[in-house]
């Protein structure tokens, strides 16, 4: 106890400058990001939208692999929409279960308008591109087979298309299985803060950079002009970046609510996030590296902003965490535990403020039930997920691990190179 008392006395005796020097990691990598999300969402007004109904013909395209058990529920959720799609096109991508027979049955019942099945799996991108070619709508809505939707989700995701400069709109996604495990509950808070609140902040700044493949809408002519989805993981991020580079606006529809299941175990979460983070590095800093080159003819300051923001807060934040912890223990010995605990308590306060704001702007989220998990979420977000990101970045920078990801069939990797 005496050591803890000494450490607390030491912390309380710090001047402002020495306090900042002690918690430099928090002041550099945590507080600015929290402030950016909070201030932008709280201060900047939402972009104005035309409330008139979208008169475009709307096609929903769904590509899935072995989704026999979920595709029917997804179709019924789409048909119960207040603004139902004019057309639903489904592709079974080399499924090994009875998905092909299931979508044939749905077609015969008149619940979908086109069904196509391939014998060999080619990946989500190829399946979605095929469905997009088969559909006749001028607006394409791409959804995952295992998603369900609020009744007005399609109506609301169409509103931003009243602006002729908008090429794509990202729907809002919330986990529906947060009650299944503590890992799922933490992701429930993460989706509230990062996806719902974070993307509302990005929308106000014109910095929405990923229209999720789970629920996203596109002008068909822009989708086709961009070449559709490229093969490989991170196809949604890649397409969004290509659309932005072509000068299109990308929007986020916070009231277009979609629900999905998130990983319930640590192993499943780690596998998913390894893939997401490796793809982000490959796409941002290899495929689209010229976005950060001021001498490139495709350089744009607007694109530089989100590239630097990701590089600084995600990549550098993950890289510097081990150095900060090592520096603390090398400098302060056992006092380092108290410093880390104090930093975590400070982050918990910031998480609480941002969580309350996220709950206010995400009324569909079950914030009351998730609130008790906020204490653990602070550690989950600032340490656990940061170490996962660090591992993924090392895998990608050194071993180019994304090029062998099982998310894409081997034959696609070989063609893509």
C-alpha positions in Angstrom: 0.0 0.0 0.0 2.8 2.3 0.8 4.2 2.0 -2.8 0.8 2.7 -4.2 0.5 5.7 -1.9 3.9 7.0 -3.0 3.0 6.6 -6.6 -0.3 8.5 -6.2 1.5 11.2 -4.3 4.0 11.4 -7.2 1.2 11.7 -9.8 -0.6 14.4 -7.8 2.6 16.4 -7.4 3.2 16.7 -11.2 3.1 20.0 -12.9 1.0 20.3 -16.1 4.1 20.0 -18.3 5.5 16.9 -16.5 2.0 15.4 -16.3 1.7 15.6 -20.1 5.3 14.2 -20.5 4.3 11.3 -18.3 1.1 10.5 -20.2 2.5 11.5 -23.6 1.0 8.4 -25.3 -2.5 9.3 -24.2 -2.1 13.0 -25.1 -0.8 12.2 -28.6 -2.8 9.1 -29.7 -6.0 9.1 -27.6 -7.2 12.5 -26.6 -7.0 14.1 -30.1 -9.1 11.3 -31.7 -11.7 11.5 -29.0 -11.9 15.3 -29.3 -12.2 15.1 -33.1 -15.1 12.6 -33.0 -16.9 14.5 -30.2 -16.5 18.1 -31.4 -17.2 17.3 -35.1 -20.4 15.4 -34.2 -21.6 17.8 -31.5 -20.7 21.1 -33.3 -20.9 20.6 -37.1 -24.4 20.3 -38.6 -25.5 17.3 -40.5 -25.4 17.6 -44.3 -28.8 18.7 -45.6 -30.8 16.1 -47.4 -33.8 16.1 -49.7 -36.7 14.3 -47.9 -38.4 13.5 -51.2 -38.7 9.8 -52.1 -36.0 8.4 -54.4 -37.6 7.7 -57.8 -34.8 5.6 -59.1 -35.2 1.9 -59.8 -33.6 0.0 -56.9 -32.0 -3.4 -57.2 -30.7 -5.3 -54.2 -27.8 -7.6 -55.0 -26.8 -10.5 -52.7 -23.8 -12.8 -53.2 -23.1 -15.5 -50.7 -21.3 -18.8 -50.2 -23.1 -21.6 -48.4 -25.7 -19.3 -46.9 -28.6 -21.7 -47.0 -29.8 -21.0 -43.5 -29.7 -17.2 -43.6 -30.7 -16.2 -47.2 -34.4 -16.7 -46.7 -34.6 -14.5 -43.6 -32.7 -11.8 -45.4 -35.1 -11.9 -48.4 -38.2 -11.6 -46.1 -36.6 -8.6 -44.2 -36.0 -6.9 -47.6 -39.6 -7.5 -48.8 -41.0 -6.1 -45.5 -39.3 -2.7 -46.1 -41.5 0.4 -46.2 -39.7 1.1 -49.6 -39.2 -2.4 -50.9 -36.6 -2.9 -53.6 -37.8 -3.1 -57.2 -35.7 -6.1 -57.8 -33.7 -8.7 -55.8 -30.9 -10.6 -57.5 -29.1 -13.4 -55.6 -25.9 -15.3 -56.6 -24.8 -18.5 -54.9 -21.1 -18.4 -55.1 -19.9 -22.1 -55.4 -21.9 -23.0 -52.3 -21.4 -26.5 -50.8 -24.7 -26.5 -49.0 -28.3 -26.2 -50.5 -28.1 -22.5 -51.1 -28.5 -23.0 -54.8 -31.7 -25.0 -54.4 -33.0 -22.5 -51.8 -32.7 -19.5 -54.1 -34.2 -21.4 -56.9 -37.2 -22.1 -54.7 -37.3 -18.4 -53.7 -37.4 -17.5 -57.4 -40.2 -19.9 -58.1 -42.2 -18.4 -55.2 -41.7 -14.9 -56.7 -39.8 -13.7 -53.7 -36.7 -12.8 -55.7 -36.4 -11.7 -59.4 -33.2 -13.5 -60.5 -31.1 -16.3 -59.1 -27.7 -17.6 -60.4 -25.5 -20.3 -59.1 -21.9 -21.1 -59.9 -20.3 -24.5 -59.4 -16.9 -23.1 -58.3 -16.4 -20.4 -55.6 -14.9 -17.2 -57.0 -15.3 -14.9 -53.9 -17.7 -12.2 -52.8 -16.4 -9.6 -55.3 -17.0 -11.8 -58.4 -20.5 -12.8 -57.1 -21.5 -9.2 -56.4 -20.2 -8.1 -59.8 -22.2 -10.8 -61.5 -25.4 -9.9 -59.7 -24.8 -6.2 -60.5 -24.5 -7.1 -64.2 -27.8 -9.1 -64.0 -29.8 -6.4 -62.3 -31.7 -3.6 -64.0 -31.8 -0.9 -61.3 -30.1 2.4 -61.5 -29.3 2.2 -57.8 -27.6 -1.0 -56.5 -27.9 -2.0 -52.8 -25.3 -4.6 -51.8 -26.1 -6.6 -48.7 -24.7 -9.6 -46.9 -26.9 -12.7 -46.7 -26.9 -12.7 -42.9 -28.2 -9.2 -42.4 -31.6 -8.0 -41.3 -32.9 -4.4 -41.4 -35.1 -1.8 -39.8 -38.4 -1.3 -41.7 -37.2 2.1 -43.2 -33.6 1.1 -43.9 -33.8 1.1 -47.7 -35.9 4.3 -47.8 -33.4 6.1 -45.6 -30.3 4.8 -47.5 -31.7 6.2 -50.7 -32.2 9.8 -49.5 -28.6 11.1 -50.0 -28.9 10.1 -53.7 -31.0 13.3 -54.2 -27.6 14.9 -54.5 -26.4 14.0 -58.0 -22.8 14.1 -56.9 -23.3 11.2 -54.4 -22.1 7.9 -55.8 -22.5 5.7 -52.7 -24.1 5.7 -49.3 -23.0 3.5 -46.4 -25.7 2.1 -44.1 -25.5 2.0 -40.3 -24.6 -1.4 -38.9 -25.2 -2.7 -35.4 -24.5 -6.1 -33.9 -27.6 -8.1 -32.9 -25.9 -10.8 -30.8 -24.2 -8.6 -28.2 -25.9 -10.7 -25.5 -24.1 -13.9 -26.6 -20.6 -13.2 -25.1 -18.5 -10.4 -23.5 -16.5 -10.2 -26.7 -19.7 -9.5 -28.7 -20.8 -6.9 -26.1 -17.5 -5.1 -26.4 -18.1 -5.0 -30.2 -21.5 -3.6 -29.6 -19.9 -0.6 -27.9 -17.2 -0.5 -30.6 -19.8 -0.4 -33.4 -21.7 2.4 -31.6 -18.6 4.5 -31.2 -16.5 3.7 -34.2 -19.1 3.0 -36.9 -22.2 4.9 -35.9 -20.7 7.9 -34.2 -17.4 7.8 -36.0 -19.0 7.6 -39.4 -21.4 10.4 -38.6 -18.3 12.5 -37.8 -16.7 11.4 -41.0 -19.9 12.3 -42.9 -19.8 15.8 -41.7 -16.2 16.2 -42.8 -16.7 14.5 -46.2 -14.4 11.7 -45.1 -16.5 8.5 -45.4 -13.9 6.1 -46.8 -15.6 2.7 -46.6 -19.1 1.8 -47.8 -19.5 -1.5 -46.0 -20.1 -4.6 -48.1 -22.8 -5.6 -45.5 -25.1 -2.8 -46.4 -24.2 -0.1 -49.0 -25.9 1.5 -51.9 -24.3 2.7 -55.2 -25.3 4.5 -58.4 -25.0 1.7 -61.0 -23.2 3.9 -63.5 -20.6 5.0 -60.9 -20.2 1.4 -59.8 -19.6 0.2 -63.4 -17.4 3.1 -64.3 -15.2 2.3 -61.3 -14.9 -1.3 -62.5 -17.1 -2.8 -59.8 -15.5 -4.7 -56.9 -11.9 -5.8 -57.3 -11.0 -9.3 -56.3 -9.5 -9.8 -52.8 -10.3 -8.8 -49.3 -11.2 -5.2 -48.4 -13.1 -4.9 -51.6 -15.6 -2.4 -50.0 -12.8 -0.1 -48.9 -11.0 -0.4 -52.3 -14.2 0.5 -54.3 -15.0 3.5 -52.0 -11.5 4.9 -52.4 -11.7 4.5 -56.2 -15.0 6.3 -56.2 -13.6 9.1 -54.1 -10.6 9.5 -56.3 -13.0 9.9 -59.3 -14.5 12.9 -57.6 -17.7 11.4 -56.3 -19.2 12.2 -52.9 -19.7 9.3 -50.4 -22.3 9.6 -47.6 -23.3 7.8 -44.4 -27.0 7.3 -43.6 -27.2 7.0 -39.8 -30.9 6.1 -39.9 -30.6 3.3 -42.4 -30.2 0.6 -39.9 -28.9 -2.9 -40.6 -28.1 -5.6 -38.1 -25.6 -8.4 -38.3 -23.9 -10.9 -36.1 -20.3 -10.2 -34.9 -17.7 -12.8 -33.7 -18.6 -14.2 -30.3 -15.2 -15.7 -29.5 -11.7 -14.2 -29.2 -10.4 -16.5 -32.0 -13.1 -15.5 -34.4 -12.6 -11.8 -33.6 -8.8 -12.0 -34.0 -9.2 -13.8 -37.4 -11.6 -11.2 -38.6 -9.6 -8.2 -37.5 -6.3 -9.6 -38.8 -8.0 -9.7 -42.2 -9.5 -6.2 -42.0 -6.3 -4.6 -40.8 -4.0 -6.4 -43.3 -6.3 -5.4 -46.1 -6.4 -1.8 -45.0 -2.6 -1.6 -45.1 -2.4 -3.3 -48.5 -5.0 -1.1 -50.1 -4.1 2.2 -48.5 -0.3 2.0 -48.7 0.4 -0.3 -51.6 -2.5 -0.2 -54.1 -3.4 3.4 -53.5 0.0 4.7 -52.2 0.1 7.5 -54.7 -2.7 9.2 -52.7 0.0 10.3 -50.3 2.4 11.4 -53.0 2.1 15.2 -53.7 3.8 14.7 -57.1 1.2 12.2 -58.3 -1.4 13.6 -60.7 -4.0 11.7 -58.6 -3.0 13.4 -55.4 -5.8 15.0 -53.5 -5.6 16.9 -50.2 -9.0 15.4 -49.2 -7.7 11.9 -49.6 -4.4 12.7 -47.8 -6.4 13.6 -44.7 -7.9 10.2 -44.1 -4.7 8.4 -45.2 -2.7 10.3 -42.6 -5.4 10.0 -40.0 -5.3 6.2 -40.4 -1.5 6.0 -40.5 -1.2 8.2 -37.4 -3.9 7.0 -35.1 -4.2 3.3 -36.2 -0.7 2.3 -37.3 1.5 4.6 -35.3 -0.7 4.3 -32.2 -0.4 0.5 -32.3 3.4 0.6 -33.0 4.1 3.1 -30.2 2.2 1.3 -27.4 4.8 -1.3 -26.6 7.5 1.4 -26.6 5.5 3.5 -24.2 5.0 0.6 -21.8 8.7 -0.3 -22.0 9.6 3.3 -21.4 7.3 3.5 -18.4 8.8 0.5 -16.7 12.4 1.4 -17.6 11.9 4.9 -16.1 9.5 4.4 -13.2 9.9 0.7 -12.3 6.9 -0.6 -10.3 5.3 2.9 -10.4 4.6 2.1 -14.1 1.6 0.0 -13.0 0.0 3.0 -11.2 0.7 5.2 -14.2 -0.9 2.7 -16.6 -3.9 2.4 -14.2 -4.3 6.2 -14.1 -4.1 6.4 -17.9 -6.8 3.7 -18.1 -9.1 5.6 -15.7 -8.6 8.7 -17.8 -9.5 6.8 -20.9 -12.6 5.4 -19.2 -13.9 8.9 -18.6 -13.3 9.8 -22.3 -15.0 6.5 -23.3 -18.0 7.4 -21.1 -18.4 10.8 -22.7 -18.2 9.4 -26.2 -20.4 6.5 -25.3 -23.2 8.8 -24.1 -22.9 10.9 -27.3 -23.0 7.7 -29.4 -26.1 6.5 -27.5 -27.8 9.8 -28.2 -27.2 9.7 -31.9 -27.8 5.9 -32.2 -31.2 5.4 -30.7 -31.5 1.8 -32.1 -28.5 0.7 -30.1 -29.1 -1.1 -26.8 -27.0 1.3 -24.8 -28.5 0.6 -21.4 -27.7 -3.1 -21.6 -24.2 -2.4 -22.9 -23.3 0.3 -20.3 -22.0 -2.1 -17.6 -19.4 -3.4 -20.2 -17.9 0.1 -20.6 -15.2 -0.5 -18.0 -13.9 -3.6 -19.7 -14.3 -2.0 -23.1 -11.8 0.7 -22.3 -9.1 -2.0 -21.9 -10.4 -3.9 -24.8 -10.2 -0.9 -27.1 -7.1 0.8 -26.0 -4.9 -2.3 -25.4 -6.3 -5.5 -26.7 -7.5 -4.3 -30.1 -4.3 -2.2 -30.5 -2.1 -5.3 -30.0 -4.3 -7.2 -32.6 -3.8 -4.3 -35.0 0.0 -4.2 -34.4 0.3 -8.0 -35.1 -1.8 -7.6 -38.3 0.4 -4.7 -39.5 3.6 -6.7 -38.9 2.1 -9.7 -40.8 1.2 -7.5 -43.7 4.3 -5.3 -43.9 6.8 -8.2 -43.5 5.0 -11.3 -44.8 2.3 -9.8 -47.1 -0.2 -12.0 -45.3 -3.3 -10.6 -47.0 -2.2 -12.2 -50.3 -2.8 -15.6 -48.9 -6.0 -14.9 -47.0 -8.5 -17.7 -47.2 -11.3 -15.1 -47.6 -10.5 -15.3 -51.3 -10.0 -18.6 -53.1 -6.4 -19.5 -54.1 -7.1 -19.3 -57.8 -8.2 -15.6 -57.3 -4.9 -14.9 -55.4 -3.0 -16.5 -58.3 -4.7 -14.4 -60.9 -4.5 -11.2 -58.8 -0.8 -11.8 -58.1 
